[in-house]
Amino acid sequence: MSAYALLLLENTYLPGVLAVRKALSDTKAQFPVILLYSAENVNKDTIALLTASKLFSDLINIDDNILVSNSPHTLESVLNRPDLAYTLSKINLWRLVEYSKLVYLDADTLPLQNLDHLFARNFDASQVMAAPDCGWPDLFNSGFMVLQPNMTVFQELMDLYESTESFDGADQGLLNHYFNPDLYHGGISRWLRLPFIYNCTLNSHYEYFPALQRYFQDIKLFHFIGAKKPWDPTFASQLRKDPSLFKVADNKNVYQIWHEVYESIEVDGSSQTEALKITEKSEPDRVEAVEAVEAVETAVEPQPQPPIVHHQYYYKEPESEPEKYEENRGEAWKLNESRGPNKWEDASESEEEDDTRELDTRELVHSLSQLDVESPQDDYASTHPIFPWEKSAARQKPTRSFSARTSLPSSLTKIPFTAAFDDGSELENYIASRDQADRPETLQEIKQDEQLDEQESQELEKLAP
């Protein structure tokens, strides 16, 4: 047996549940309609009225498995919908194994055409049929789904609920995590995509009006997403009379269409208004968080209703004008970096700087010329080639060299030198032979050199880590 399924967790959504049930009758649905509810959070008189009315073929109490959001911070601070704290209780749909298929509808949906043909669709119990979400079309909207109850899937969903936070804090995030896993990274999706006309999600912020008007006759179901519901006393009257919202048929907006269905409801011979009075809540107060305890009635002073604010999308002018780009200041002038001269600049602007640079260059050349002392290390390197091509007889001499040869200060030449290409013994002998050939040392000078060597060795030992 297959059935349509609705969910009622609080009195606030009773008008929506009644409107969906009436719309299914108006579209000549031939399958039974069941209602999952919380007896501890819905008014007892409401349950008694629904039971007596025979509107539903079965009323199923799910108080034994009411699921609260496992990511309340995300729900409240990111999704900004704390009223969806208990929607994860939809997982209970998968444990109703006495039904072969279920077509689930949120209480804020409105069927416009017969949906019985969906029960004939063939798919696996591990899959779900749903339409894309208007906010992120690569995910499905969980307000309208076709599914096959299955205890294995139910248990896996419960395990996921207990181990992994829903990424939006509500049911849609967790159900997409399960049926549409690892999106964009090679995951195997078990979501069977229905066209958008099966779950046309609308709100008062934005909609693609040309498509809405073009395909209105094809739309199977409207879905009033967001916090503003058609029955909400704060917004309902203004939304249904607003001439700018969703003109789709006979100069009516979609909220007027919902109210036409709602006002035609009769529950056990009573109108919808009389039926709501029987429940002792003609206009139920919105319950932000459903607690699994008996509601304690308290007197609430009426609060002034805030005006409806339609969001306007506009370009905001910058608070300050950006500084104009000055071509002659270079690309990185905002970084306060010093810059070198540009050869294309006017010579007159940088003439003083050029004179300074020329002077500095001359001083540098002069200072280097003072160090133009023949280095035994350089001479040794030139006569002791390292690489094979340096030993080649056909090797060409360098055609470019510095005009001034530099070397280490003479005070450092006595530091033991070790070359990377040998053990350094030949270099020391070479230097000793050169020094002896250039100027024979006296005994006193040799002792002075030895003292200097010992002093430098001690200094190097102090510097060693």
NORWO-V311581 format. One record per backbone hydrogen bond with DSSP energy under -1.0 kcal/mol. CO is the residue of the C=O (numbers start at 0). NH is the residue of the N-H. If there is no record, write none. Layout:
CO;NH + CO;NH
This chain:
0;99 + 2;102 + 3;33 + 4;104 + 5;35 + 7;37 + 9;12 + 10;13 + 12;16 + 13;17 + 14;18 + 15;19 + 16;20 + 17;21 + 18;22 + 19;23 + 20;24 + 21;25 + 22;26 + 23;28 + 24;27 + 31;3 + 32;56 + 33;5 + 34;59 + 35;7 + 36;61 + 37;40 + 37;41 + 42;46 + 43;47 + 44;48 + 45;49 + 46;50 + 47;51 + 48;52 + 57;34 + 59;36 + 61;64 + 70;74 + 71;75 + 72;76 + 73;77 + 73;78 + 74;80 + 80;83 + 81;84 + 83;86 + 84;68 + 85;88 + 86;89 + 87;90 + 88;91 + 89;92 + 90;93 + 91;94 + 92;95 + 93;149 + 94;96 + 95;98 + 100;2 + 101;146 + 102;4 + 103;144 + 105;108 + 107;223 + 109;221 + 114;117 + 115;118 + 116;119 + 117;120 + 123;126 + 127;191 + 128;145 + 129;193 + 130;140 + 135;138 + 138;132 + 142;105 + 144;103 + 145;128 + 146;101 + 149;153 + 150;154 + 151;155 + 152;156 + 153;157 + 154;158 + 155;159 + 156;160 + 157;161 + 158;162 + 159;163 + 169;173 + 170;174 + 171;175 + 172;176 + 173;177 + 174;178 + 175;179 + 178;189 + 181;184 + 181;186 + 189;127 + 191;129 + 194;197 + 195;198 + 196;219 + 196;220 + 198;200 + 199;222 + 206;208 + 207;211 + 208;212 + 209;213 + 210;214 + 214;217 + 215;218 + 219;111 + 219;112 + 220;199 + 221;109 + 222;201 + 222;224 + 228;231 + 231;235 + 234;238 + 235;239 + 241;244 + 248;251 + 251;247 + 251;248 + 252;256 + 253;257 + 254;258 + 255;259 + 256;260 + 257;261 + 258;262 + 261;264 + 264;271 + 266;269 + 269;266 + 270;274 + 271;275 + 272;276 + 273;277 + 274;278 + 275;280 + 276;279 + 290;292 + 325;328 + 326;329 + 331;334 + 332;335 + 341;344 + 345;349 + 349;353 + 350;354 + 351;355 + 352;356 + 353;357 + 354;358 + 355;359 + 356;360 + 357;361 + 358;362 + 359;363 + 360;364 + 361;365 + 362;366 + 363;367 + 364;368 + 365;369 + 367;370 + 368;371 + 370;372 + 374;378 + 375;379 + 376;380 + 377;381 + 378;382 + 386;389 + 387;390 + 391;394 + 408;411 + 411;414 + 423;427 + 424;428 + 425;429 + 426;430 + 427;431 + 428;432 + 429;433 + 430;434 + 431;435 + 432;436 + 433;437 + 434;438 + 441;445 + 442;446 + 443;447 + 444;448 + 445;449 + 446;450 + 447;451 + 448;452 + 449;453 + 450;454 + 451;455 + 452;456 + 453;457 + 454;458 + 455;459 + 456;460 + 457;461 + 458;462 + 459;463
